[in-house]
Amino acid sequence: MPDVSRSASAPESSARFNAVQQHFHKVIVPLWQGPGWNPQLALPYEALDAEQRPLPPQRYRAMACARQLYVFAQLIGDASAPFAEERCAALFRSLQRHFHDAEHGGWFYSIDPEGTPLDRRKDLYTHAFILFACAHYWAKVREPLVESVLGAALEVLAQRFARGDGLYEASLDQDWSQLGCGPLQNPLMHLAEAFLATLAVRPDQAVQNALLSLCQAMQKHFIEPQHGVMMEKPLGAVDNWFEPGHQFEWYFLLASSPQLRGSPLHLSLERAFAFTEQVGVEPESGAVCAMLDLQPQVRVKDATQRIWAQAEYLRALTLRADGQATLQRQLQALQAHFLHAGGWHECLDASGAVSRRDMPSTTPYHLATCYSGLAGYFA
């Protein structure tokens, strides 16, 4: 991988990164310590409104709990965040207490506002994030119970979700019976991310093998051969599309991984990077559009600008030897258009106007992973 260390980076970009990182610690994290936290259930609310008030809860998702477990686990050991370990312990307990299916194993998708299981299906996206969060949490605390849950998540993924062809079912019923969903790109990407997080904290040949098989299957079944982009559904599916944000997210996972760098899947995403920028990023503003069609021709399907896609593009640029000027532009755009004194704007429309004013509890995960990549870039 090319050396993209920032010894020659512009001082103003480093100062801007420090500012957005401080914003994360002083504005965003406190939102989920205070108004975003339901102390009765010991869970984060699904979202806050623009005035930092919880939206009336309709549900609580295990995935949202796991993402917040990851965010606070990253803060363990930070002298400015003495609350982190206690919050992680509460989130970890809640994950088991509210969402674990004692009868069938695995974890429910959601509970209702009173804490009763709501959507009892078994969702790959959810289980991938539970594995991901537990790997990061266990890396910080090394508690046997956390490793036990990590192991249980791996067992469920291998025995229940795996199809035998390297891919995994996106959703199964409560009792693990088939729902006919098949594989989908996004949960598979987060499964790869979770496998990488697991391998970062312990050697595990079975996980290594599963990761390599997954990436081989993604190359075969999801990579559109003409441009090399990652499609959202398997090739040949009806109404297929691709998302630049996911393209950049995959690129970072592959390019930053010693296990995956240089693999056919990494080479496909490397080949497609310039094309994705060309068709999916507005050159003046740096806005990353949400969705594009490739058939019958390349066209924007959804021009919404989502903060998570902006963050993923920014993180991907930290691994591009030729991306310094673009990274500076994108960091400025994130700060100017999405971050504000009260939190963040979740979505802008095609013209740059705020189109979604709520602040979901799941978004800090994307900012935390982005800022982690930037911290390495500016180190």
C-alpha positions as CSV (number, residue, x, y, z in Angstrom):
1,M,0.0,0.0,0.0
2,P,1.4,3.5,-0.8
3,D,2.7,5.6,2.0
4,V,0.0,8.2,2.7
5,S,1.4,9.6,6.0
6,R,0.8,13.2,6.4
7,S,4.2,14.7,7.1
8,A,3.5,17.1,4.3
9,S,-0.2,17.8,5.0
10,A,-1.5,21.3,5.2
11,P,-1.6,22.6,8.7
12,E,-5.1,24.0,8.2
13,S,-6.4,20.5,7.4
14,S,-4.8,19.1,10.6
15,A,-6.4,21.9,12.6
16,R,-9.8,21.3,10.9
17,F,-9.5,17.6,11.8
18,N,-8.8,18.5,15.4
19,A,-11.9,20.8,15.4
20,V,-14.2,18.0,14.0
21,Q,-12.8,15.5,16.5
22,Q,-13.4,18.0,19.4
23,H,-17.0,18.4,18.0
24,F,-17.4,14.7,18.3
25,H,-16.2,14.5,21.9
26,K,-17.8,17.7,23.2
27,V,-21.1,17.7,21.2
28,I,-22.0,14.3,19.7
29,V,-20.9,12.0,22.5
30,P,-22.7,14.0,25.2
31,L,-26.0,13.8,23.2
32,W,-26.0,10.0,23.9
33,Q,-24.9,10.3,27.5
34,G,-27.8,12.7,28.3
35,P,-30.9,13.3,26.2
36,G,-30.3,10.3,23.9
37,W,-30.2,7.8,26.8
38,N,-33.2,6.0,28.2
39,P,-32.1,5.1,31.7
40,Q,-35.2,2.9,32.3
41,L,-34.3,0.5,29.6
42,A,-30.5,1.3,29.6
43,L,-30.7,1.8,25.8
44,P,-30.1,4.7,23.4
45,Y,-33.2,6.2,21.9
46,E,-33.4,5.6,18.2
47,A,-33.1,9.3,17.4
48,L,-33.1,12.9,18.7
49,D,-34.8,15.8,17.0
50,A,-33.1,19.0,15.9
51,E,-33.6,20.4,19.5
52,Q,-31.8,17.4,21.0
53,R,-35.1,15.8,22.3
54,P,-35.8,12.1,21.9
55,L,-38.3,11.3,19.2
56,P,-41.3,9.4,20.5
57,P,-39.9,5.8,20.6
58,Q,-41.5,3.3,18.3
59,R,-38.8,0.6,18.8
60,Y,-35.3,0.0,20.0
61,R,-33.0,-2.1,17.7
62,A,-30.2,-4.4,18.8
63,M,-28.1,-3.0,15.9
64,A,-28.3,0.5,17.4
65,C,-27.3,-0.8,20.8
66,A,-24.3,-2.6,19.3
67,R,-23.2,0.5,17.3
68,Q,-23.3,2.6,20.4
69,L,-21.3,-0.1,22.3
70,Y,-18.6,0.2,19.6
71,V,-18.6,4.1,19.9
72,F,-18.2,4.0,23.7
73,A,-15.7,1.1,23.6
74,Q,-13.5,3.3,21.5
75,L,-13.4,5.8,24.3
76,I,-12.3,3.4,27.0
77,G,-8.9,4.5,28.3
78,D,-9.4,8.1,27.1
79,A,-8.8,10.3,30.2
80,S,-11.5,12.7,28.9
81,A,-14.1,10.0,28.9
82,P,-14.1,8.3,32.3
83,F,-17.7,7.4,31.8
84,A,-17.0,5.1,28.8
85,E,-16.4,1.8,30.6
86,E,-19.6,2.1,32.7
87,R,-21.7,3.0,29.6
88,C,-20.2,0.0,27.7
89,A,-21.1,-2.4,30.5
90,A,-24.7,-1.1,30.5
91,L,-25.0,-1.4,26.8
92,F,-23.5,-4.9,26.8
93,R,-25.9,-6.0,29.5
94,S,-28.9,-4.5,27.6
95,L,-27.9,-6.3,24.5
96,Q,-28.2,-9.6,26.3
97,R,-31.2,-8.7,28.5
98,H,-33.4,-7.2,25.9
99,F,-32.5,-8.8,22.6
100,H,-31.0,-12.3,23.2
101,D,-33.4,-15.1,22.1
102,A,-33.0,-17.6,25.0
103,E,-35.2,-20.2,23.1
104,H,-33.7,-20.2,19.7
105,G,-30.4,-18.5,20.1
106,G,-29.2,-15.3,18.4
107,W,-30.6,-11.9,18.8
108,F,-34.0,-10.3,18.0
109,Y,-34.0,-7.4,15.6
110,S,-36.0,-5.0,17.8
111,I,-38.1,-4.5,21.0
112,D,-41.0,-2.3,21.6
113,P,-41.0,0.9,23.8
114,E,-41.9,-1.3,26.8
115,G,-39.0,-3.7,26.2
116,T,-41.0,-6.6,24.7
117,P,-39.6,-8.3,21.6
118,L,-41.1,-6.6,18.6
119,D,-39.5,-7.9,15.4
120,R,-38.3,-11.3,16.3
121,R,-36.6,-12.1,13.0
122,K,-32.9,-12.8,12.9
123,D,-31.1,-10.2,10.8
124,L,-27.5,-10.6,9.5
125,Y,-26.9,-6.9,9.7
126,T,-27.7,-7.0,13.4
127,H,-25.6,-10.1,14.1
128,A,-22.7,-8.6,12.2
129,F,-22.7,-5.5,14.4
130,I,-23.0,-7.5,17.6
131,L,-19.8,-9.4,16.5
132,F,-18.1,-6.1,15.5
133,A,-19.0,-4.4,18.8
134,C,-18.0,-7.3,21.0
135,A,-14.7,-7.6,19.2
136,H,-13.8,-4.0,19.9
137,Y,-15.2,-4.1,23.5
138,W,-13.3,-7.3,24.3
139,A,-10.1,-5.7,23.0
140,K,-10.5,-3.1,25.7
141,V,-11.7,-5.1,28.7
142,R,-10.7,-8.7,28.0
143,E,-13.7,-10.0,30.1
144,P,-14.5,-13.7,29.5
145,L,-18.3,-12.9,29.2
146,V,-17.6,-10.6,26.3
147,E,-15.5,-13.1,24.5
148,S,-18.2,-15.7,25.2
149,V,-20.8,-13.5,23.4
150,L,-18.3,-12.9,20.6
151,G,-17.9,-16.7,20.2
152,A,-21.7,-17.2,20.3
153,A,-22.2,-14.6,17.5
154,L,-19.5,-16.4,15.4
155,E,-21.3,-19.7,15.9
156,V,-24.7,-18.4,14.9
157,L,-23.2,-16.8,11.8
158,A,-21.5,-20.0,10.7
159,Q,-24.3,-22.4,11.6
160,R,-27.4,-20.4,10.8
161,F,-26.7,-17.7,8.3
162,A,-24.0,-19.2,6.2
163,R,-25.2,-20.7,2.8
164,G,-22.2,-22.8,2.0
165,D,-21.2,-20.7,-1.0
166,G,-19.3,-18.0,0.9
167,L,-22.4,-15.8,1.2
168,Y,-25.0,-15.5,4.0
169,E,-28.7,-15.1,4.2
170,A,-29.7,-11.5,4.9
171,S,-32.7,-12.4,7.2
172,L,-34.1,-15.5,8.8
173,D,-37.2,-16.1,10.9
174,Q,-37.1,-16.3,14.7
175,D,-36.7,-20.1,14.6
176,W,-34.0,-19.8,11.8
177,S,-36.4,-20.9,9.1
178,Q,-35.8,-19.5,5.6
179,L,-37.6,-16.3,4.5
180,G,-36.4,-16.3,0.9
181,C,-34.4,-13.1,1.3
182,G,-31.1,-14.3,-0.1
183,P,-27.9,-12.4,0.3
184,L,-27.6,-8.5,0.2
185,Q,-24.5,-6.4,-0.1
186,N,-24.8,-4.1,3.0
187,P,-25.0,-6.8,5.7
188,L,-22.3,-8.8,4.0
189,M,-20.0,-5.8,4.1
190,H,-20.6,-5.3,7.8
191,L,-19.9,-9.0,8.3
192,A,-16.6,-8.6,6.6
193,E,-15.9,-5.6,8.8
194,A,-16.8,-7.7,11.9
195,F,-14.6,-10.6,10.8
196,L,-11.7,-8.1,10.4
197,A,-12.4,-6.7,13.9
198,T,-12.3,-10.2,15.3
199,L,-9.0,-11.1,13.6
200,A,-7.5,-7.8,14.9
201,V,-8.0,-9.0,18.5
202,R,-7.3,-12.7,18.3
203,P,-6.0,-15.3,15.7
204,D,-8.9,-17.4,14.4
205,Q,-8.3,-19.6,11.3
206,A,-12.0,-20.3,10.9
207,V,-12.8,-16.6,10.8
208,Q,-9.9,-16.0,8.4
209,N,-11.2,-18.7,6.1
210,A,-14.8,-17.3,6.3
211,L,-13.5,-13.8,5.5
212,L,-11.6,-14.9,2.4
213,S,-14.5,-17.1,1.2
214,L,-16.9,-14.2,1.6
215,C,-14.7,-11.8,-0.4
216,Q,-14.3,-14.4,-3.2
217,A,-18.1,-14.8,-3.3
218,M,-18.6,-11.0,-3.3
219,Q,-16.3,-10.7,-6.3
220,K,-18.2,-13.4,-8.1
221,H,-21.7,-12.4,-7.3
222,F,-21.8,-8.7,-6.6
223,I,-19.1,-7.0,-8.7
224,E,-20.4,-5.5,-12.0
225,P,-17.7,-6.5,-14.5
226,Q,-17.7,-3.4,-16.7
227,H,-16.9,-0.8,-14.1
228,G,-15.9,-3.0,-11.1
229,V,-18.5,-1.5,-8.8
230,M,-20.1,-3.3,-5.9
231,M,-23.9,-3.8,-6.6
232,E,-26.4,-3.8,-3.8
233,K,-28.0,-7.1,-4.9
234,P,-26.5,-10.1,-6.6
235,L,-25.8,-9.7,-10.3
236,G,-28.9,-10.4,-12.4
237,A,-31.3,-9.3,-9.7
238,V,-34.2,-7.0,-10.7
239,D,-34.0,-3.3,-9.9
240,N,-30.3,-3.5,-8.9
241,W,-28.2,-0.3,-8.1
242,F,-25.0,0.8,-6.5
243,E,-24.2,3.3,-3.8
244,P,-21.0,5.3,-3.8
245,G,-21.0,5.4,0.0
246,H,-20.8,1.6,0.2
247,Q,-18.3,1.6,-2.6
248,F,-16.0,3.8,-0.5
249,E,-16.7,1.9,2.6
250,W,-15.7,-1.4,1.0
251,Y,-12.6,0.2,-0.5
252,F,-11.4,1.3,3.0
253,L,-12.0,-2.2,4.5
254,L,-10.1,-3.9,1.7
255,A,-7.2,-1.4,1.2
256,S,-6.5,-1.2,5.0
257,S,-6.5,-4.9,5.6
258,P,-3.3,-7.0,5.3
259,Q,-5.5,-10.0,4.7
260,L,-7.5,-8.5,1.8
261,R,-5.2,-6.0,0.2
262,G,-4.3,-7.1,-3.3
263,S,-7.2,-9.6,-3.5
264,P,-9.3,-9.7,-6.6
265,L,-12.1,-7.9,-4.7
266,H,-9.7,-5.1,-3.6
267,L,-8.4,-4.8,-7.2
268,S,-12.0,-4.4,-8.5
269,L,-12.7,-1.6,-6.0
270,E,-9.4,0.0,-6.8
271,R,-10.2,0.0,-10.5
272,A,-13.7,1.4,-9.8
273,F,-12.6,4.2,-7.5
274,A,-12.2,6.9,-10.1
275,F,-15.4,5.9,-11.9
276,T,-17.3,6.1,-8.6
277,E,-15.9,9.6,-7.9
278,Q,-16.8,10.7,-11.5
279,V,-20.4,9.6,-11.4
280,G,-21.2,9.7,-7.7
281,V,-19.5,12.8,-6.3
282,E,-20.4,16.3,-7.3
283,P,-17.0,17.9,-8.2
284,E,-17.6,21.4,-6.8
285,S,-19.3,20.7,-3.5
286,G,-18.0,17.2,-2.9
287,A,-21.5,15.9,-2.3
288,V,-21.7,12.1,-2.4
289,C,-25.1,11.0,-4.0
290,A,-27.0,8.2,-2.4
291,M,-27.8,5.8,-5.3
292,L,-27.0,5.3,-9.0
293,D,-28.4,3.0,-11.8
294,L,-26.1,1.4,-14.3
295,Q,-28.7,0.1,-16.6
296,P,-29.6,1.0,-19.3
297,Q,-27.2,3.8,-18.6
298,V,-25.5,5.5,-15.7
299,R,-27.8,7.9,-14.0
300,V,-28.5,9.2,-10.5
301,K,-31.3,7.3,-8.8
302,D,-31.3,9.3,-5.5
303,A,-29.3,12.5,-5.2
304,T,-29.7,12.7,-1.4
305,Q,-26.5,13.5,0.5
306,R,-26.2,11.4,3.6
307,I,-23.6,12.2,6.3
308,W,-22.5,8.6,6.5
309,A,-21.6,8.5,2.8
310,Q,-19.7,11.7,3.2
311,A,-17.8,10.2,6.1
312,E,-17.0,7.0,4.2
313,Y,-15.7,8.9,1.2
314,L,-13.5,10.9,3.5
315,R,-12.2,7.8,5.2
316,A,-11.4,6.1,1.9
317,L,-9.4,9.2,0.8
318,T,-7.0,8.6,3.7
319,L,-5.7,5.6,1.8
320,R,-5.3,7.3,-1.6
321,A,-1.8,8.5,-2.4
322,D,-3.2,11.1,-4.8
323,G,-6.1,12.1,-2.5
324,Q,-4.6,14.8,-0.3
325,A,-6.3,17.8,-2.0
326,T,-9.6,16.0,-2.3
327,L,-9.4,15.0,1.3
328,Q,-8.9,18.6,2.4
329,R,-12.0,19.6,0.4
330,Q,-14.1,16.8,1.8
331,L,-13.1,17.5,5.4
332,Q,-14.1,21.1,4.9
333,A,-17.4,20.1,3.3
334,L,-18.2,17.7,6.2
335,Q,-17.5,20.4,8.7
336,A,-19.3,23.2,6.8
337,H,-22.4,21.3,5.5
338,F,-23.1,18.6,8.0
339,L,-21.8,19.4,11.5
340,H,-23.3,22.2,13.6
341,A,-23.2,23.4,17.2
342,G,-26.1,21.2,18.2
343,G,-25.0,18.0,16.5
344,W,-25.3,17.1,12.8
345,H,-27.5,17.1,9.7
346,E,-28.3,13.6,8.7
347,C,-29.3,14.3,5.1
348,L,-29.2,17.1,2.6
349,D,-31.2,17.2,-0.6
350,A,-29.7,17.6,-4.1
351,S,-29.5,21.3,-3.7
352,G,-27.7,21.1,-0.3
353,A,-30.8,22.0,1.8
354,V,-31.4,20.0,5.0
355,S,-33.9,17.3,4.2
356,R,-33.8,15.3,7.4
357,R,-33.4,16.9,10.8
358,D,-33.4,14.0,13.2
359,M,-30.1,12.6,14.5
360,P,-30.2,8.8,14.7
361,S,-28.3,6.9,17.4
362,T,-26.6,4.8,14.7
363,T,-24.7,7.7,12.9
364,P,-22.0,8.3,15.5
365,Y,-20.6,4.9,14.5
366,H,-19.8,6.2,11.0
367,L,-18.2,9.4,12.4
368,A,-16.1,7.4,14.9
369,T,-14.8,5.1,12.2
370,C,-14.1,8.1,9.9
371,Y,-12.3,10.0,12.5
372,S,-10.2,6.9,13.4
373,G,-9.1,6.7,9.8
374,L,-8.3,10.4,9.8
375,A,-6.3,10.1,13.1
376,G,-4.0,7.6,11.3
377,Y,-3.8,9.9,8.3
378,F,-2.8,13.0,10.3
379,A,-0.5,11.1,12.8
